[in-house]
Amino acid sequence: MSVYYIASHGADTNDGLTPETPWQTIRKVNETIRHGDTVCFRCGDTFYGALTPPEHTGGEEYTTYTAYGDGAKPVVSQFKIACPDGWEACGEGVWRLDLLDTAKYTGNVTDPDTNVGFIKVSGKICGRNSFGTDNLKDEWDFTSDERYVYVKSAENPGKCSDDIRIACNIRCVTFADYLKVENIVFNGTGGHGIAGWGIRHAHIDNCEFHEIGGSLLDGFGTTLRYGNGIECWTDSSDVLIENCRFSQIYDVAFTMQGNEVKKGWHNITVRNCVMWNNQQSFEIWSDGNLPGTGFVNCVFENNTCLDAGYGWSFDVRPDKENSAHLLMYHLVCPLAEVEVRGNTFAGARLHTIFKALGPGYVPETYHISGNTILRPAGQSLINREDASDAVYEDFNARIAAENIILDNILPGMEI
């Protein structure tokens, strides 16, 4: 098992084996390392490119991505940064940038993609996708096709800002069996921060996930967008997420979801994290009818969740009603053994909990207890849908009996 170092001042012709002889690029990391190796990213540096861990080849050693040195956590980013002279006019007030021509941008020039989730102009996220050039109306509206990103701008965007960052559908990290990721910041993707299916034994510790999501979800029409901080797709087990921070994510900070479930999710824990200004904080949904499948021993505990629905995505998405900390869509698999305990939920935009079809469909095994819920006066704990008065009042009474609920809290708090 080898330990490698990577720094922005390094060179891929180095051996990467010491802090004095580091590599420079994620491309070199992906090409070289084997399962069980450790990669150390230099603190204070930013690296562009998607991490693709090697396939697990047996044994219980972890492939590890971590940090070394002093200063701020290293950043792994997927942003493509437009060159000021890379824009060309293609209509009245419409400009385009060629995302397949790496002479037109810097940043992530390794991973080609043109499915844009959002653009960031001089530090501000502009997330309104017009889904076609004919619909570009307001300044910094955007759309993309198989080659170009198009933006609405009264003048050449390169003259308006020398810092235009484009987030494409490039996953920051693909999950792998026996994977450990710690002390790294991830940002700038239109897809997911970390995601994968059939995961066994993964540990994400003290990482950060910011400015994520908004790309189109392939195979689901022409306007459905997505993007989560961490996603455990179906049939995953023994995953621990702890001490992480999540903000400005199009969908949810952490989700367990999937269809055609063969086993489900076993021993998944999320604890001691801080999540703010995401559309949702914690999600589950499942689709499959095999006996004994679903969520088993899954825990969401001691997390601080603030201002769900107050991130950048709220204004640009059609499904605003799911602005909640706890999100449950359809739960078709027979098991939903989830403990939500010891968390603080504050300032959700619409509800603390959103369940498809309403409170009558929340499984009793999805247990919410020992949490502190701070909400604006009069805000419902859960979306009502067509629940009867008795069902709605019973659910609210059960939540109130097992949690601390404080009203008259203003929304839109900041951390």
Long-range contacts (C-beta under 8 A, 24 or more apart in sequence): 1-36, 1-37, 1-38, 1-61, 2-33, 2-34, 2-37, 2-38, 3-37, 3-38, 3-40, 4-29, 4-32, 4-33, 4-37, 4-38, 4-39, 4-40, 5-39, 5-40, 5-42, 5-68, 6-39, 6-40, 6-41, 6-42, 6-47, 7-41, 7-42, 7-45, 8-42, 8-45, 8-46, 8-47, 19-68, 19-69, 25-49, 25-110, 26-50, 26-51, 26-76, 26-110, 27-110, 33-63, 35-59, 35-61, 35-63, 35-176, 35-178, 36-61, 36-62, 36-63, 37-63, 37-64, 38-63, 38-64, 38-65, 38-66, 39-64, 39-65, 39-66, 40-66, 40-67, 40-68, 41-65, 41-66, 41-67, 41-68, 41-74, 41-76, 41-184, 42-67, 42-68, 42-69, 42-74, 43-67, 43-68, 43-69, 43-70, 43-71, 43-72, 43-73, 43-74, 44-69, 44-70, 44-71, 44-72, 44-74, 45-74, 45-75, 46-74, 46-75, 46-76, 46-77, 47-74, 47-75, 47-76, 47-77, 48-76, 48-77, 48-78, 48-79, 48-107, 48-108, 48-109, 48-110, 49-76, 49-78, 49-108, 49-110, 49-111, 50-78, 50-108, 50-110, 50-111, 50-170, 50-171, 50-172, 50-173, 50-174, 51-76, 51-172, 51-173, 51-174, 52-174, 53-173, 53-174, 53-175, 53-176, 53-179, 54-176, 55-176, 56-176, 56-177, 56-178, 56-200, 59-178, 60-178, 60-201, 61-178, 62-178, 62-179, 62-180, 62-201, 62-203, 63-176, 63-178, 63-179, 63-180, 64-179, 64-180, 64-181, 64-182, 65-173, 65-180, 65-181, 65-182, 65-184, 66-180, 66-181, 66-182, 66-183, 66-184, 67-182, 67-183, 67-184, 72-185, 73-183, 73-184, 73-185, 73-207, 73-208, 74-183, 74-184, 74-185, 75-184, 75-185, 75-186, 75-187, 76-172, 76-173, 76-184, 76-185, 76-186, 77-107, 77-108, 77-186, 77-187, 77-188, 78-107, 78-108, 78-111, 78-167, 78-168, 78-170, 78-172, 78-187, 78-188, 78-189, 78-190, 79-107, 79-108, 79-120, 79-165, 79-166, 79-167, 79-187, 79-188, 80-105, 80-106, 80-107, 80-108, 80-109, 80-165, 80-166, 80-167, 80-168, 81-105, 81-106, 81-107, 81-163, 81-164, 81-165, 81-166, 82-157, 82-158, 82-164, 82-165, 82-166, 83-158, 84-158, 84-159, 84-162, 85-158, 86-158, 87-156, 87-157, 87-158, 89-156, 90-133, 90-148, 90-150, 91-133, 93-136, 93-152, 93-153, 93-154, 94-133, 94-136, 94-150, 94-151, 94-152, 94-153, 95-150, 95-151, 95-153, 95-156, 95-157, 96-148, 96-149, 96-150, 96-151, 97-148, 97-149, 97-151, 97-157, 97-166, 98-147, 98-148, 99-144, 99-147, 99-148, 99-149, 99-166, 99-168, 100-147, 105-166, 107-165, 107-188, 108-168, 108-170, 108-188, 111-168, 111-170, 113-168, 113-169, 113-170, 114-144, 114-145, 114-146, 114-147, 114-148, 114-149, 114-168, 115-144, 115-168, 115-169, 115-190, 115-215, 115-216, 115-218, 116-142, 116-143, 116-144, 116-149, 116-166, 116-167, 116-168, 116-169, 116-190, 116-214, 116-215, 117-167, 117-168, 117-169, 117-189, 117-190, 117-191, 117-212, 117-213, 117-214, 117-215, 117-225, 117-227, 117-250, 118-142, 118-167, 118-190, 118-211, 118-213, 118-214, 118-250, 118-312, 119-149, 119-151, 119-164, 119-165, 119-166, 119-167, 120-163, 120-164, 120-165, 120-166, 120-167, 120-188, 120-211, 121-157, 121-160, 121-161, 121-163, 121-164, 121-165, 122-161, 122-163, 122-164, 123-163, 125-211, 125-248, 125-312, 127-214, 127-250, 127-312, 127-313, 127-315, 127-316, 128-315, 128-316, 129-214, 129-216, 129-223, 129-225, 129-316, 131-222, 131-223, 167-211, 167-212, 167-214, 167-215, 168-215, 169-215, 169-216, 171-195, 175-199, 175-202, 175-232, 175-236, 176-202, 177-201, 177-202, 178-202, 179-203, 180-204, 180-205, 181-205, 181-207, 182-206, 182-207, 183-207, 184-208, 185-209, 185-210, 186-210, 186-212, 187-211, 187-212, 188-212, 189-213, 189-227, 190-214, 190-215, 190-227, 191-215, 191-226, 191-227, 192-227, 192-228, 192-229, 192-230, 192-231, 193-228, 193-229, 193-230, 193-249, 194-229, 194-230, 194-231, 195-228, 195-230, 195-231, 195-232, 195-233, 196-231, 196-232, 196-233, 196-236, 197-232, 197-233, 197-234, 197-235, 197-236, 197-258, 198-233, 198-234, 198-235, 198-236, 199-232, 199-233, 199-236, 199-237, 199-239, 200-236, 200-237, 200-238, 201-237, 201-238, 201-239, 202-238, 202-239, 202-240, 203-239, 203-240, 203-242, 204-230, 204-239, 204-240, 204-241, 204-242, 204-244, 205-240, 205-242, 205-243, 205-244, 206-242, 206-243, 206-244, 207-244, 207-245, 208-244, 208-245, 208-246, 209-244, 209-245, 209-246, 209-247, 209-249, 209-253, 210-245, 210-246, 210-247, 210-248, 210-249, 211-247, 211-248, 211-249, 212-248, 212-249, 212-250, 213-249, 213-250, 213-251, 213-313, 214-250, 214-313, 214-316, 223-318, 225-250, 225-317, 226-250, 226-251, 227-251, 228-252, 228-253, 228-254, 228-255, 228-283, 229-253, 229-254, 229-275, 229-278, 230-254, 230-255, 231-255, 231-256, 231-257, 232-256, 232-257, 232-265, 232-268, 233-257, 233-258, 234-258, 234-259, 234-260, 234-261, 234-262, 234-263, 234-264, 234-265, 234-286, 234-288, 235-261, 235-262, 235-263, 235-264, 235-265, 236-265, 236-266, 236-268, 237-263, 237-265, 237-266, 237-267, 237-268, 238-266, 238-267, 238-268, 239-267, 239-268, 239-269, 240-269, 240-271, 241-269, 241-270, 241-271, 241-273, 242-269, 242-270, 242-271, 242-272, 242-273, 243-272, 243-273, 244-273, 244-274, 245-273, 245-274, 245-275, 246-273, 246-274, 246-275, 246-276, 246-278, 246-281, 247-275, 247-276, 247-277, 247-278, 247-311, 248-277, 248-278, 248-311, 248-312, 249-278, 249-279, 249-311, 249-313, 250-279, 250-311, 250-312, 250-313, 250-317, 251-278, 251-279, 251-280, 251-283, 251-313, 252-278, 252-279, 252-280, 252-281, 252-282, 252-283, 252-327, 253-278, 253-280, 253-281, 253-282, 253-305, 254-281, 254-282, 254-283, 254-300, 255-282, 255-283, 255-284, 255-285, 255-327, 256-283, 256-284, 256-295, 256-298, 257-283, 257-284, 257-285, 257-286, 257-329, 258-285, 258-286, 258-287, 258-288, 259-286, 259-287, 259-288, 260-287, 260-288, 261-286, 261-287, 261-288, 261-290, 261-293, 261-294, 261-333, 262-288, 262-290, 262-293, 263-293, 264-293, 264-294, 264-295, 264-296, 264-333, 264-335, 265-294, 265-295, 265-296, 265-298, 266-296, 266-297, 266-298, 267-296, 267-297, 267-298, 268-295, 268-297, 268-298, 268-299, 269-298, 269-299, 269-300, 269-301, 270-299, 270-300, 270-301, 270-303, 271-299, 271-300, 271-301, 271-302, 271-303, 272-302, 272-303, 273-303, 273-304, 274-303, 274-304, 274-305, 274-306, 274-415, 275-303, 275-304, 275-305, 275-306, 275-308, 276-305, 276-306, 276-307, 276-414, 276-415, 277-306, 277-307, 277-310, 277-311, 277-312, 278-308, 278-311, 279-308, 279-309, 279-311, 279-313, 279-314, 279-317, 279-322, 279-323, 280-308, 280-309, 280-322, 280-323, 280-324, 280-325, 280-326, 280-327, 280-354, 281-305, 281-308, 281-325, 281-326, 281-327, 281-345, 282-325, 282-326, 282-327, 282-340, 283-326, 283-327, 283-328, 283-329, 284-327, 284-328, 284-331, 284-336, 284-338, 284-366, 285-328, 285-329, 285-330, 285-331, 286-330, 286-331, 286-332, 286-333, 286-336, 287-330, 287-332, 287-333, 288-332, 288-333, 289-332, 289-333, 289-334, 290-333, 291-334, 292-334, 292-335, 293-333, 293-334, 293-335, 294-331, 294-333, 294-334, 294-335, 294-336, 294-337, 295-333, 295-335, 295-336, 295-337, 295-338, 296-335, 296-337, 297-337, 298-337, 298-338, 298-339, 299-338, 299-339, 299-341, 300-338, 300-339, 300-340, 300-341, 300-343, 301-339, 301-340, 301-341, 301-342, 301-343, 302-341, 302-342, 302-343, 303-343, 303-344, 304-343, 304-344, 304-346, 305-343, 305-344, 305-345, 305-346, 306-346, 306-347, 306-413, 306-414, 306-415, 307-346, 307-347, 307-348, 307-349, 307-411, 307-412, 307-413, 307-414, 308-347, 308-348, 308-349, 309-348, 309-349, 309-350, 310-347, 310-349, 310-411, 310-412, 314-349, 320-350, 321-350, 321-354, 321-383, 322-350, 322-354, 323-348, 323-349, 323-350, 323-351, 323-354, 324-348, 324-349, 324-350, 324-351, 324-352, 324-353, 324-354, 324-383, 325-352, 325-353, 326-352, 326-353, 326-354, 326-368, 327-353, 327-354, 328-353, 328-354, 328-355, 328-356, 328-362, 328-366, 329-356, 330-356, 330-357, 331-361, 331-363, 335-365, 336-363, 336-365, 336-366, 337-365, 338-365, 338-366, 338-367, 339-367, 339-369, 340-366, 340-367, 340-368, 340-369, 340-371, 341-367, 341-368, 341-369, 341-370, 341-371, 342-370, 342-371, 343-371, 343-372, 344-371, 344-372, 344-374, 345-371, 345-372, 345-373, 345-374, 346-373, 346-374, 346-375, 346-409, 346-413, 347-374, 347-375, 347-376, 347-409, 347-410, 347-411, 347-412, 347-413, 348-375, 348-379, 348-411, 349-411, 350-379, 350-383, 351-379, 351-380, 351-381, 351-382, 351-383, 352-379, 352-381, 352-382, 353-381, 353-382, 353-383, 353-399, 354-382, 354-383, 355-382, 355-383, 355-385, 357-385, 357-386, 358-382, 358-383, 358-384, 358-385, 358-386, 358-387, 358-391, 358-392, 359-383, 359-384, 359-385, 359-387, 359-391, 359-392, 359-395, 359-396, 360-387, 360-388, 360-391, 360-395, 362-395, 368-399, 368-402, 368-403, 369-402, 369-403, 370-402, 370-403, 371-403, 371-404, 372-403, 372-404, 372-406, 373-399, 373-403, 373-404, 373-405, 373-406, 374-406, 374-409, 375-405, 375-406, 375-407, 375-409, 376-407, 376-408, 376-409, 376-410, 376-411, 377-407, 377-408, 378-407, 381-405
